[in-house]
């Protein structure tokens, strides 16, 4: 059975309180009603409706009023109200029944007359409504002086007048409705306008629709007062921001980084930016522009654990270099760049448990490699939500501020850090003096300083005798075994995991990536590239390239295998000429070679078409020269063998292979008649002739010997013996 004061909700969301019940009837008071009139139901009907779900019991919305703290004045007022309606609620009085309340109130106000009597009756009714509405206990009759949640409704509010606004109308529902329309359209939107412009829009529409002058229209002060009083500042800020802007820049901050990270190495954040300084090339002769800075920060301690500087735009390669720096030992890293430090200055070393990055460089495929090899959980922030990795964002700003402080002193950047000058400012780009290596040394020094900075928030269990510094917090929790970092065993595997993994195409010539072909050095995998067979490689193969040198690559044959296995590959013969090149240089070489080949192919096609045209002319000319022959084909081919022999003989006799000396030597000059000789001169001439012949023979032997040696050097010395040719 239901007890008195039980609250019910009906199907139409109306709330009822059970005021009274007897053996046959129940009386329900609608809690939204402002007159003391109850609904009467038989007990059977009420029970039936409860069973059908038409009435459902709910918690009492006014139960907290029974236990509130009250002052003496409030208690006194509550007792007075209770005494006022006591004749109605005492035993025997039944004001909840029809027509009984009117008679009871008449009896209670019998000694009063006129307006006083009416006011007394209204007060009794209001007090009885509170008694039934809030639970029929004395505490509910105490005055409710809490601030009202709803704005009081009124028909007209004239406002303060002045000599300039005497003709302005007072506020009414029509004006408020038009005010509200303009506010929602122009002021309560992300791309909001000014209040002054919004009022101008309202004034234009109002004057056009009502056909009134400006003096007879609502004033700007009325519009501004309505806007500021109707919409609180918090509501205006939320409405004037997009969901992303509100979550990132406006919403209240209710937590800290210690709610996310539980110790050093638990969460690393990585981000990049275009740095605010211009640098020179290594020769210090040309300005090469601004570098990109990658920073990796530990969320729990705020310590900067790694970074990378390069002129290349943010990509997987530079992000991998920054992560490798964050994981490796820092003394060796600094020593490679000419700085000697001790480990306690920068103790960050090891593989973290989680990495937070924006959804740009570390793609989904790369996450698989990091997770499979080292169990690193990689999380991505939402687009445009830099607040989700605010620790590294703050670290980047601190590095730039710390470095800029030194650069300003030397006049290398403007005081506000701007690179591009405004009108009248000095252009600092031409004053660049640092190279990338110089600037890297400055960043390392700045990181060593910033790692000793004071933290804004303090870890929950940090003792008071431990300084609230990034480095001190790291050392304290690391010494107590609360570090989440794990030891990295193989730097080579770590490097390969952080490099980009390509999906190669496969053929008998090898694996092809970016136009470069490789063949594995392991015979177990080289067998898949047999000639005259389609390559039967396994699905899921991936190839890792070192962007600094494409001479070698590393094949990952099975991406599901743990730990990662990599097979070294060398350049295939078709790509051997690219050995020693960087990936960028190899891509430029291939691009240039393709362009050159395309241009040469166009020239070849033009030459080919010209030669084929000439070949067609030869055929046409031959057809025109051939005489008409009425013989049959059989007659034409009867003597083909004899005709063939005759044609060979004619061609052999007409074109000797080796021309004679007379053919190749010029004709000798004509002989001049000599005088007759005497006997003595004849005898002397004969002797000279004999000696000349012998000298001629010796000269021919010498020349033949020299020609033989020359031919031998050319590989043309041949000896004929019995019809066989001996080539030496």
Phi, psi and omega in degrees: 000147182271142184264163177295143182082002176291139183256137180234155172241132181269181181295330180268022177064020174275144182257137181231144174245134178285107185277316184203157177209153172223202185288339186239331188229161172228150178239123181247136178251121175293120189289343176273354183280142181254011175238145183281069179233127183254158175263133184253130179226149172287154183296325179292316179296319180296318180294323179294317179293326176295319179293326179280351180090009178291330175238126180237131180289136180228164177295151180287118181289347181249019183294332182290340179292338182286340186242014182282154176275138183227153176279172179296323180294320179293321178295321180295318178294323178296321179292323178297317178295323179293321178293331181294319183258008183299323177296339181275332186254359179286168185297131179104330178276135182233075182288344182282346177277153183297139176068355179279323185295319181299316181292322180294319181292324177299318179294323182288333182249029183291330182277002182248158181222159172065219183294329179297320179294318179295319179296320179295319179294320178296321180294321178297317180295317180297319180293322179292324177298316177298321181298313180285325185289322190257357171127005173058044173230153185300330184295336184283347181270357175291147184298142180257098184257016178293155178299140181286140181276336182249144179287136181296132180278136179213157183273327186206137176226101187298319184082173182285137182257157173221177181295336182269346185237026180295328182273356182291139180285155173285158181293137174220181184297325180294317179293318180297322179296320178289322174302313183296322180297315180293320181297315181290331183278323189244336186250329184258046178226157180303314178269063188280155178261179178280160179296324180295315179293324178296320178294322177298320177296316178298315182298319179297312181294320182294314180294324180288323183279325184263348180058051180235167178275173180293325180293334181266008181257160176302147185272168178295322179297323176295317180295315181294320179295319178298317182296313184286329182275330182278323183245108179299161185298323179296319178292323178295318181297322180289320181289330183273008178236146172289166180301321180291316180295321180295314180294329185274320191239341190251319188301152178290146179268123185245001182218190179218176180295338181285349172280344182260310183257143183249359180176172178300135179083000180290314181225124171252140175245140182229139178202165182225162177203160174274116188287161187262056177203145175261140184239164177257166173284178184296332178278356180058036181246334184229144175279127183250000174101196186265139180272165175259133183249122172256136181227139175239127185232142174277129186289320186292312184264341185077007182281139176281118188255348180187160178201171175206143178236133177198166177268357181275144179298157181307126180203179184296325182297310181289324176296321177295323177296320179293319178292323178296320176297322180292331185269327185284171180284133193279335180294319178290324178298312180292326180293326177297336180255013172086022178237130178258120177229168173256158188296328184291344176285329184212077189276005184291117178202128177135171183270125181282171179274329184213146176234131177250124181219164172279162188279067182225290188278312182275092183285175183297320180297320181293328178299323180298320181293316179295319181290321182288320185280321188232000180070024181280129177269117182256125180245148180244141176275164177288159181295129179075012181252075178293339180291342179285352170222056185291337181295313180287328176299317178294322180296319178299315179297321179293320178297314181296321179293317182295319180287321182296331179300319177287323182291326179295322180297332179262005176071027183268340175223166178285166186296327179270007176084006182287146178263310179273128187279156170267180181297127179090349179275165178275135176276110185273359182293324180286349180269009182299135180230345185267146169264176179297322179294320178297315182292328177297320178296321178295321179294320178298315179297320179295322179295320178298326177287314185291333179292350176256012182284162180277138178277146178288313179260152181249135176303152188296322185249027178279125179295158180289338180274003176257124181299142179277063179242153183302312183293320180292320178297318179299312183295321183295311183286330177292322180290339180258016174072024180257018178274141179264004182284144177241150184289138177263122189268323186232102180299331181294316178295322178297317179298314181295325180292327182274350177276164182287136178258124181257150172264108187277161167264151189234137175211181179295340179277350178130189177272132185243126176222126179057031180081005181251133183254141180228154173232134180292145179278340180281127182295337180295328180258343178290338182293342180285353185244038176292147178288159178061018176225145174290139184295127181256058181278161182280153178288147176087009177294143177223150184237136180250127178250142171271114183296345179275338182201121182265011181299323180233155174222168183233124182266130173253097189287328185226103184285348179271355184277140176235135354287175184297140176241131180235135179249127183287142180232149177245166180295136175289160180306326182289344180239015183296336181288351180268005183299137178086354180274154168283166180297320179296316180294321179295320178295320178294320179297314181296320179297317179294319180296320178296318179295317179298318180297320179295318179294318180294325179294324176297317178294320179297320179296320178295316179296319181297316180295324178295314181294322178292327176295318177295323177297321176295324178296321178298316181296316180295321179295319179296321178297321182289332182275341182288125180287159179289135182229110183281358184291160177282168181296325180294319178294325182292331186254008181295315183259037186292327181288317179293320178298325179294317180295319179296320180293323177295316181297317181296321182285326179290322182285336184269345183219087178295147180291315182245114180291148177287170180293325180292330179285326184267334182272151176289156181294137180292155178290159180293143182283140176264133180299130181266156176290156179294149183257155174273174183293321182292317181291328179294319180294321179291324179293324179295321179295318179294323179296317179297316178294326179293323178295318179296319177297323179296319178296315179299321179294320178296322177297315181297316180295321177297321180295318178295319180296324178296317178296320179296316178296324180294321177296328179274358181078023184247008182284118184235144176238125179268127179213109177062035179083355178262149180253125178255113179265120176262000000 
